[in-house]
């Protein structure tokens, strides 16, 4: 059964750091573009960062220079290291990948940044 499970969220202070994990089962993530998205209360879900199968990385303007996406092929996990956190980073963070007509999302992990 294909499943994505995020973890690593929590409460951080402004300027602090968190590392999110997206662990997959039932699929080998190395062949896919994996994305991290977030949704803040009252706002639309937005892309934060993506990593391709050949390690090309994308960051949204709001997180570029503060967040870093990476993958560990051996344990089928994609990470999002978040540094210099800001209150505007408060959101539920999701990982996602698309395989043809199928769109897979994790359940999300809450990140709250206090000012």
Protein Blocks (a to p, Z undefined) as FASTA:
>chain_A
ZZdddehiacddehiacddddddehiafklpccddddddehiacddfbdcdfkopacddf
klgojaccdddfklopacdddehiafklgccddddddehjbccddebjaddddZZ
